[in-house]
Amino acid sequence: MSVITINNNNFSQEVLNSDKTVLVDFFATWCGPCKMLTPIVHELADEHPEVKVCKIDVDQEQELARQFQVMSIPTLIVFKNGQPVNKSLGLKSKKDLEAMIK
């Protein structure tokens, strides 16, 4: 499954109303650790079709970043049934991310 780009217009539909677990990567294009995390996030999307994987550019979607108190990037939040259930800050390994979504 491909990674879905999220903005304010599709956030509710893709994240809050999803029937799947959703992993949201809050990132910025200029952020070094975010760039290092990108291939891991794409691998997760390909290897775990049971999880919807999404990315939110904090520079483009400042209101969503504020709403979920994203103070540093990368920040990853797991949503289940429209509710945030797990949050992680900084660069993580694929193993760590897989543990987060379980």
N, CA, C and O atoms as a GROMACS GRO file, in nm:
protein
  408
    1MET      N    1   0.085  -0.118   0.000
    1MET     CA    2   0.000   0.000   0.000
    1MET      C    3   0.089   0.124   0.000
    1MET      O    4   0.193   0.127   0.066
    2SER      N    5   0.049   0.223  -0.073
    2SER     CA    6   0.132   0.344  -0.080
    2SER      C    7   0.105   0.436   0.039
    2SER      O    8   0.002   0.426   0.106
    3VAL      N    9   0.198   0.526   0.062
    3VAL     CA   10   0.186   0.625   0.168
    3VAL      C   11   0.092   0.736   0.120
    3VAL      O   12   0.103   0.783   0.007
    4ILE      N   13   0.000   0.776   0.205
    4ILE     CA   14  -0.100   0.877   0.171
    4ILE      C   15  -0.058   1.012   0.226
    4ILE      O   16  -0.024   1.024   0.344
    5THR      N   17  -0.059   1.113   0.142
    5THR     CA   18  -0.029   1.249   0.186
    5THR      C   19  -0.156   1.309   0.246
    5THR      O   20  -0.262   1.308   0.183
    6ILE      N   21  -0.144   1.359   0.367
    6ILE     CA   22  -0.260   1.411   0.440
    6ILE      C   23  -0.253   1.563   0.445
    6ILE      O   24  -0.147   1.622   0.463
    7ASN      N   25  -0.371   1.624   0.430
    7ASN     CA   26  -0.385   1.768   0.452
    7ASN      C   27  -0.513   1.789   0.532
    7ASN      O   28  -0.582   1.693   0.566
    8ASN      N   29  -0.544   1.912   0.560
    8ASN     CA   30  -0.661   1.943   0.641
    8ASN      C   31  -0.790   1.894   0.576
    8ASN      O   32  -0.886   1.861   0.646
    9ASN      N   33  -0.793   1.888   0.443
    9ASN     CA   34  -0.915   1.848   0.371
    9ASN      C   35  -0.944   1.698   0.381
    9ASN      O   36  -1.060   1.659   0.385
   10ASN      N   37  -0.840   1.614   0.385
   10ASN     CA   38  -0.866   1.470   0.387
   10ASN      C   39  -0.832   1.403   0.520
   10ASN      O   40  -0.843   1.281   0.532
   11PHE      N   41  -0.790   1.480   0.620
   11PHE     CA   42  -0.749   1.423   0.749
   11PHE      C   43  -0.862   1.342   0.814
   11PHE      O   44  -0.839   1.228   0.854
   12SER      N   45  -0.980   1.397   0.823
   12SER     CA   46  -1.090   1.326   0.888
   12SER      C   47  -1.121   1.195   0.818
   12SER      O   48  -1.134   1.090   0.882
   13GLN      N   49  -1.132   1.201   0.686
   13GLN     CA   50  -1.166   1.081   0.610
   13GLN      C   51  -1.057   0.974   0.620
   13GLN      O   52  -1.088   0.857   0.645
   14GLU      N   53  -0.932   1.012   0.601
   14GLU     CA   54  -0.823   0.915   0.594
   14GLU      C   55  -0.774   0.866   0.730
   14GLU      O   56  -0.730   0.752   0.742
   15VAL      N   57  -0.782   0.952   0.833
   15VAL     CA   58  -0.726   0.915   0.964
   15VAL      C   59  -0.836   0.889   1.066
   15VAL      O   60  -0.846   0.778   1.120
   16LEU      N   61  -0.918   0.988   1.094
   16LEU     CA   62  -1.017   0.975   1.201
   16LEU      C   63  -1.126   0.874   1.170
   16LEU      O   64  -1.174   0.805   1.260
   17ASN      N   65  -1.166   0.863   1.043
   17ASN     CA   66  -1.274   0.773   1.005
   17ASN      C   67  -1.225   0.642   0.944
   17ASN      O   68  -1.304   0.569   0.885
   18SER      N   69  -1.097   0.613   0.956
   18SER     CA   70  -1.041   0.491   0.897
   18SER      C   71  -1.083   0.369   0.978
   18SER      O   72  -1.089   0.372   1.101
   19ASP      N   73  -1.110   0.261   0.906
   19ASP     CA   74  -1.141   0.135   0.975
   19ASP      C   75  -1.013   0.056   1.004
   19ASP      O   76  -1.019  -0.051   1.065
   20LYS      N   77  -0.899   0.108   0.960
   20LYS     CA   78  -0.770   0.045   0.985
   20LYS      C   79  -0.692   0.125   1.090
   20LYS      O   80  -0.724   0.241   1.117
   21THR      N   81  -0.591   0.062   1.147
   21THR     CA   82  -0.493   0.136   1.226
   21THR      C   83  -0.420   0.230   1.132
   21THR      O   84  -0.389   0.193   1.019
   22VAL      N   85  -0.392   0.352   1.178
   22VAL     CA   86  -0.327   0.452   1.094
   22VAL      C   87  -0.199   0.499   1.162
   22VAL      O   88  -0.200   0.538   1.279
   23LEU      N   89  -0.088   0.496   1.087
   23LEU     CA   90   0.038   0.552   1.133
   23LEU      C   91   0.058   0.683   1.060
   23LEU      O   92   0.065   0.686   0.938
   24VAL      N   93   0.069   0.793   1.136
   24VAL     CA   94   0.087   0.926   1.076
   24VAL      C   95   0.227   0.976   1.109
   24VAL      O   96   0.268   0.983   1.225
   25ASP      N   97   0.300   1.010   1.003
   25ASP     CA   98   0.435   1.065   1.015
   25ASP      C   99   0.428   1.216   0.993
   25ASP      O  100   0.403   1.262   0.882
   26PHE      N  101   0.449   1.292   1.101
   26PHE     CA  102   0.458   1.438   1.091
   26PHE      C  103   0.603   1.471   1.060
   26PHE      O  104   0.693   1.437   1.137
   27PHE      N  105   0.627   1.537   0.947
   27PHE     CA  106   0.763   1.560   0.899
   27PHE      C  107   0.776   1.698   0.837
   27PHE      O  108   0.678   1.771   0.824
   28ALA      N  109   0.900   1.732   0.799
   28ALA     CA  110   0.928   1.852   0.719
   28ALA      C  111   1.029   1.814   0.612
   28ALA      O  112   1.114   1.727   0.635
   29THR      N  113   1.020   1.877   0.497
   29THR     CA  114   1.107   1.842   0.385
   29THR      C  115   1.254   1.876   0.413
   29THR      O  116   1.343   1.814   0.355
   30TRP      N  117   1.280   1.972   0.501
   30TRP     CA  118   1.417   2.015   0.532
   30TRP      C  119   1.480   1.938   0.648
   30TRP      O  120   1.598   1.959   0.679
   31CYS      N  121   1.406   1.849   0.710
   31CYS     CA  122   1.448   1.780   0.832
   31CYS      C  123   1.531   1.655   0.799
   31CYS      O  124   1.480   1.563   0.734
   32GLY      N  125   1.657   1.651   0.842
   32GLY     CA  126   1.745   1.538   0.817
   32GLY      C  127   1.693   1.405   0.870
   32GLY      O  128   1.684   1.309   0.793
   33PRO      N  129   1.657   1.397   1.000
   33PRO     CA  130   1.603   1.271   1.052
   33PRO      C  131   1.474   1.229   0.981
   33PRO      O  132   1.448   1.109   0.965
   34CYS      N  133   1.393   1.326   0.937
   34CYS     CA  134   1.271   1.294   0.863
   34CYS      C  135   1.306   1.225   0.731
   34CYS      O  136   1.241   1.128   0.690
   35LYS      N  137   1.409   1.277   0.664
   35LYS     CA  138   1.453   1.217   0.536
   35LYS      C  139   1.504   1.076   0.558
   35LYS      O  140   1.483   0.988   0.474
   36MET      N  141   1.570   1.052   0.670
   36MET     CA  142   1.621   0.919   0.701
   36MET      C  143   1.507   0.823   0.734
   36MET      O  144   1.517   0.703   0.708
   37LEU      N  145   1.399   0.874   0.789
   37LEU     CA  146   1.284   0.792   0.827
   37LEU      C  147   1.196   0.755   0.707
   37LEU      O  148   1.128   0.653   0.710
   38THR      N  149   1.197   0.837   0.604
   38THR     CA  150   1.107   0.818   0.489
   38THR      C  151   1.113   0.678   0.429
   38THR      O  152   1.007   0.617   0.410
   39PRO      N  153   1.232   0.622   0.399
   39PRO     CA  154   1.231   0.487   0.341
   39PRO      C  155   1.174   0.381   0.435
   39PRO      O  156   1.114   0.284   0.390
   40ILE      N  157   1.194   0.399   0.565
   40ILE     CA  158   1.140   0.304   0.663
   40ILE      C  159   0.987   0.311   0.662
   40ILE      O  160   0.920   0.208   0.666
   41VAL      N  161   0.933   0.432   0.657
   41VAL     CA  162   0.788   0.451   0.654
   41VAL      C  163   0.730   0.387   0.528
   41VAL      O  164   0.624   0.323   0.534
   42HIS      N  165   0.798   0.403   0.414
   42HIS     CA  166   0.750   0.342   0.289
   42HIS      C  167   0.757   0.190   0.294
   42HIS      O  168   0.668   0.123   0.242
   43GLU      N  169   0.860   0.135   0.357
   43GLU     CA  170   0.869  -0.010   0.375
   43GLU      C  171   0.753  -0.061   0.459
   43GLU      O  172   0.692  -0.163   0.426
   44LEU      N  173   0.722   0.009   0.567
   44LEU     CA  174   0.609  -0.031   0.651
   44LEU      C  175   0.479  -0.032   0.571
   44LEU      O  176   0.398  -0.124   0.584
   45ALA      N  177   0.460   0.070   0.488
   45ALA     CA  178   0.338   0.078   0.408
   45ALA      C  179   0.329  -0.042   0.313
   45ALA      O  180   0.221  -0.098   0.293
   46ASP      N  181   0.442  -0.081   0.255
   46ASP     CA  182   0.444  -0.195   0.162
   46ASP      C  183   0.426  -0.328   0.233
   46ASP      O  184   0.360  -0.418   0.180
   47GLU      N  185   0.484  -0.342   0.350
   47GLU     CA  186   0.486  -0.471   0.419
   47GLU      C  187   0.370  -0.494   0.515
   47GLU      O  188   0.348  -0.606   0.560
   48HIS      N  189   0.296  -0.388   0.547
   48HIS     CA  190   0.184  -0.400   0.643
   48HIS      C  191   0.056  -0.340   0.583
   48HIS      O  192   0.016  -0.229   0.619
   49PRO      N  193  -0.008  -0.414   0.491
   49PRO     CA  194  -0.130  -0.362   0.428
   49PRO      C  195  -0.246  -0.343   0.526
   49PRO      O  196  -0.344  -0.275   0.495
   50GLU      N  197  -0.234  -0.403   0.643
   50GLU     CA  198  -0.340  -0.387   0.744
   50GLU      C  199  -0.333  -0.251   0.813
   50GLU      O  200  -0.423  -0.215   0.889
   51VAL      N  201  -0.226  -0.174   0.787
   51VAL     CA  202  -0.207  -0.042   0.847
   51VAL      C  203  -0.204   0.062   0.736
   51VAL      O  204  -0.136   0.046   0.635
   52LYS      N  205  -0.278   0.170   0.756
   52LYS     CA  206  -0.274   0.283   0.664
   52LYS      C  207  -0.160   0.374   0.710
   52LYS      O  208  -0.156   0.414   0.826
   53VAL      N  209  -0.069   0.407   0.618
   53VAL     CA  210   0.046   0.489   0.651
   53VAL      C  211   0.030   0.625   0.582
   53VAL      O  212   0.009   0.633   0.461
   54CYS      N  213   0.041   0.731   0.662
   54CYS     CA  214   0.017   0.867   0.612
   54CYS      C  215   0.131   0.960   0.653
   54CYS      O  216   0.199   0.936   0.752
   55LYS      N  217   0.150   1.065   0.574
   55LYS     CA  218   0.251   1.167   0.605
   55LYS      C  219   0.184   1.305   0.605
   55LYS      O  220   0.100   1.335   0.521
   56ILE      N  221   0.224   1.387   0.701
   56ILE     CA  222   0.175   1.524   0.711
   56ILE      C  223   0.296   1.617   0.717
   56ILE      O  224   0.378   1.608   0.808
   57ASP      N  225   0.307   1.707   0.620
   57ASP     CA  226   0.413   1.807   0.617
   57ASP      C  227   0.374   1.919   0.714
   57ASP      O  228   0.278   1.991   0.691
   58VAL      N  229   0.450   1.932   0.823
   58VAL     CA  230   0.413   2.028   0.928
   58VAL      C  231   0.422   2.173   0.881
   58VAL      O  232   0.355   2.259   0.937
   59ASP      N  233   0.504   2.200   0.780
   59ASP     CA  234   0.512   2.336   0.727
   59ASP      C  235   0.387   2.371   0.646
   59ASP      O  236   0.345   2.487   0.644
   60GLN      N  237   0.329   2.272   0.580
   60GLN     CA  238   0.209   2.294   0.500
   60GLN      C  239   0.081   2.285   0.585
   60GLN      O  240  -0.019   2.350   0.554
   61GLU      N  241   0.085   2.204   0.688
   61GLU     CA  242  -0.034   2.177   0.770
   61GLU      C  243  -0.007   2.211   0.917
   61GLU      O  244  -0.010   2.124   1.004
   62GLN      N  245   0.020   2.338   0.942
   62GLN     CA  246   0.056   2.381   1.078
   62GLN      C  247  -0.058   2.360   1.177
   62GLN      O  248  -0.033   2.330   1.294
   63GLU      N  249  -0.181   2.374   1.133
   63GLU     CA  250  -0.294   2.357   1.224
   63GLU      C  251  -0.304   2.212   1.273
   63GLU      O  252  -0.330   2.189   1.391
   64LEU      N  253  -0.285   2.116   1.184
   64LEU     CA  254  -0.287   1.975   1.226
   64LEU      C  255  -0.172   1.946   1.321
   64LEU      O  256  -0.190   1.874   1.420
   65ALA      N  257  -0.054   2.002   1.293
   65ALA     CA  258   0.061   1.982   1.382
   65ALA      C  259   0.030   2.040   1.521
   65ALA      O  260   0.062   1.979   1.622
   66ARG      N  261  -0.031   2.157   1.525
   66ARG     CA  262  -0.068   2.220   1.652
   66ARG      C  263  -0.172   2.136   1.726
   66ARG      O  264  -0.163   2.115   1.847
   67GLN      N  265  -0.270   2.088   1.651
   67GLN     CA  266  -0.379   2.010   1.711
   67GLN      C  267  -0.326   1.887   1.785
   67GLN      O  268  -0.380   1.848   1.889
   68PHE      N  269  -0.221   1.826   1.732
   68PHE     CA  270  -0.166   1.705   1.793
   68PHE      C  271  -0.035   1.731   1.868
   68PHE      O  272   0.043   1.640   1.896
   69GLN      N  273  -0.013   1.857   1.900
   69GLN     CA  274   0.099   1.902   1.985
   69GLN      C  275   0.233   1.849   1.935
   69GLN      O  276   0.315   1.800   2.012
   70VAL      N  277   0.254   1.860   1.804
   70VAL     CA  278   0.381   1.820   1.744
   70VAL      C  279   0.480   1.934   1.765
   70VAL      O  280   0.469   2.040   1.702
   71MET      N  281   0.575   1.912   1.854
   71MET     CA  282   0.673   2.016   1.890
   71MET      C  283   0.809   1.989   1.827
   71MET      O  284   0.889   2.081   1.812
   72SER      N  285   0.835   1.864   1.790
   72SER     CA  286   0.960   1.830   1.723
   72SER      C  287   0.929   1.725   1.616
   72SER      O  288   0.828   1.655   1.623
   73ILE      N  289   1.019   1.717   1.519
   73ILE     CA  290   0.996   1.624   1.411
   73ILE      C  291   1.119   1.538   1.390
   73ILE      O  292   1.230   1.582   1.419
   74PRO      N  293   1.102   1.418   1.340
   74PRO     CA  294   0.974   1.356   1.308
   74PRO      C  295   0.898   1.314   1.434
   74PRO      O  296   0.957   1.273   1.534
   75THR      N  297   0.767   1.325   1.425
   75THR     CA  298   0.676   1.273   1.526
   75THR      C  299   0.585   1.173   1.456
   75THR      O  300   0.529   1.202   1.351
   76LEU      N  301   0.571   1.056   1.515
   76LEU     CA  302   0.482   0.953   1.461
   76LEU      C  303   0.371   0.928   1.561
   76LEU      O  304   0.395   0.911   1.680
   77ILE      N  305   0.248   0.926   1.511
   77ILE     CA  306   0.132   0.899   1.597
   77ILE      C  307   0.053   0.785   1.535
   77ILE      O  308   0.025   0.785   1.415
   78VAL      N  309   0.016   0.688   1.618
   78VAL     CA  310  -0.069   0.577   1.575
   78VAL      C  311  -0.211   0.608   1.621
   78VAL      O  312  -0.236   0.640   1.737
   79PHE      N  313  -0.305   0.597   1.526
   79PHE     CA  314  -0.447   0.618   1.554
   79PHE      C  315  -0.521   0.486   1.539
   79PHE      O  316  -0.498   0.411   1.444
   80LYS      N  317  -0.610   0.458   1.633
   80LYS     CA  318  -0.701   0.345   1.624
   80LYS      C  319  -0.841   0.396   1.655
   80LYS      O  320  -0.863   0.464   1.755
   81ASN      N  321  -0.934   0.363   1.568
   81ASN     CA  322  -1.071   0.410   1.584
   81ASN      C  323  -1.079   0.561   1.601
   81ASN      O  324  -1.159   0.612   1.679
   82GLY      N  325  -0.994   0.632   1.527
   82GLY     CA  326  -0.996   0.777   1.527
   82GLY      C  327  -0.929   0.844   1.645
   82GLY      O  328  -0.931   0.966   1.657
   83GLN      N  329  -0.869   0.764   1.733
   83GLN     CA  330  -0.806   0.818   1.853
   83GLN      C  331  -0.655   0.792   1.851
   83GLN      O  332  -0.612   0.683   1.814
   84PRO      N  333  -0.574   0.892   1.892
   84PRO     CA  334  -0.431   0.867   1.903
   84PRO      C  335  -0.403   0.772   2.020
   84PRO      O  336  -0.448   0.797   2.132
   85VAL      N  337  -0.330   0.664   1.994
   85VAL     CA  338  -0.304   0.565   2.098
   85VAL      C  339  -0.156   0.546   2.128
   85VAL      O  340  -0.120   0.486   2.229
   86ASN      N  341  -0.069   0.599   2.041
   86ASN     CA  342   0.073   0.584   2.062
   86ASN      C  343   0.145   0.698   1.992
   86ASN      O  344   0.104   0.740   1.884
   87LYS      N  345   0.250   0.749   2.053
   87LYS     CA  346   0.323   0.863   1.996
   87LYS      C  347   0.473   0.840   2.015
   87LYS      O  348   0.516   0.792   2.120
   88SER      N  349   0.550   0.874   1.914
   88SER     CA  350   0.693   0.856   1.918
   88SER      C  351   0.760   0.979   1.858
   88SER      O  352   0.716   1.032   1.756
   89LEU      N  353   0.868   1.024   1.922
   89LEU     CA  354   0.944   1.140   1.873
   89LEU      C  355   1.081   1.095   1.824
   89LEU      O  356   1.145   1.010   1.886
   90GLY      N  357   1.124   1.153   1.714
   90GLY     CA  358   1.258   1.128   1.664
   90GLY      C  359   1.267   1.007   1.572
   90GLY      O  360   1.169   0.936   1.549
   91LEU      N  361   1.386   0.986   1.521
   91LEU     CA  362   1.414   0.877   1.429
   91LEU      C  363   1.406   0.744   1.502
   91LEU      O  364   1.464   0.727   1.609
   92LYS      N  365   1.333   0.651   1.445
   92LYS     CA  366   1.315   0.518   1.504
   92LYS      C  367   1.350   0.411   1.402
   92LYS      O  368   1.348   0.436   1.281
   93SER      N  369   1.382   0.293   1.451
   93SER     CA  370   1.410   0.180   1.362
   93SER      C  371   1.278   0.121   1.312
   93SER      O  372   1.171   0.146   1.367
   94LYS      N  373   1.290   0.043   1.207
   94LYS     CA  374   1.171  -0.027   1.154
   94LYS      C  375   1.110  -0.117   1.261
   94LYS      O  376   0.988  -0.125   1.275
   95LYS      N  377   1.195  -0.185   1.336
   95LYS     CA  378   1.148  -0.273   1.444
   95LYS      C  379   1.066  -0.195   1.547
   95LYS      O  380   0.961  -0.240   1.593
   96ASP      N  381   1.116  -0.076   1.584
   96ASP     CA  382   1.044   0.009   1.680
   96ASP      C  383   0.908   0.051   1.626
   96ASP      O  384   0.808   0.052   1.698
   97LEU      N  385   0.904   0.086   1.498
   97LEU     CA  386   0.778   0.129   1.438
   97LEU      C  387   0.679   0.012   1.428
   97LEU      O  388   0.559   0.030   1.449
   98GLU      N  389   0.730  -0.105   1.396
   98GLU     CA  390   0.642  -0.223   1.390
   98GLU      C  391   0.583  -0.252   1.527
   98GLU      O  392   0.467  -0.291   1.537
   99ALA      N  393   0.662  -0.235   1.632
   99ALA     CA  394   0.611  -0.254   1.768
   99ALA      C  395   0.504  -0.150   1.801
   99ALA      O  396   0.406  -0.180   1.870
  100MET      N  397   0.522  -0.028   1.751
  100MET     CA  398   0.424   0.080   1.775
  100MET      C  399   0.286   0.048   1.717
  100MET      O  400   0.184   0.079   1.778
  101ILE      N  401   0.284  -0.014   1.598
  101ILE     CA  402   0.157  -0.036   1.529
  101ILE      C  403   0.086  -0.163   1.572
  101ILE      O  404  -0.029  -0.186   1.534
  102LYS      N  405   0.152  -0.245   1.652
  102LYS     CA  406   0.090  -0.370   1.697
  102LYS      C  407  -0.009  -0.344   1.809
  102LYS      O  408  -0.071  -0.438   1.860
   0.00000   0.00000   0.00000
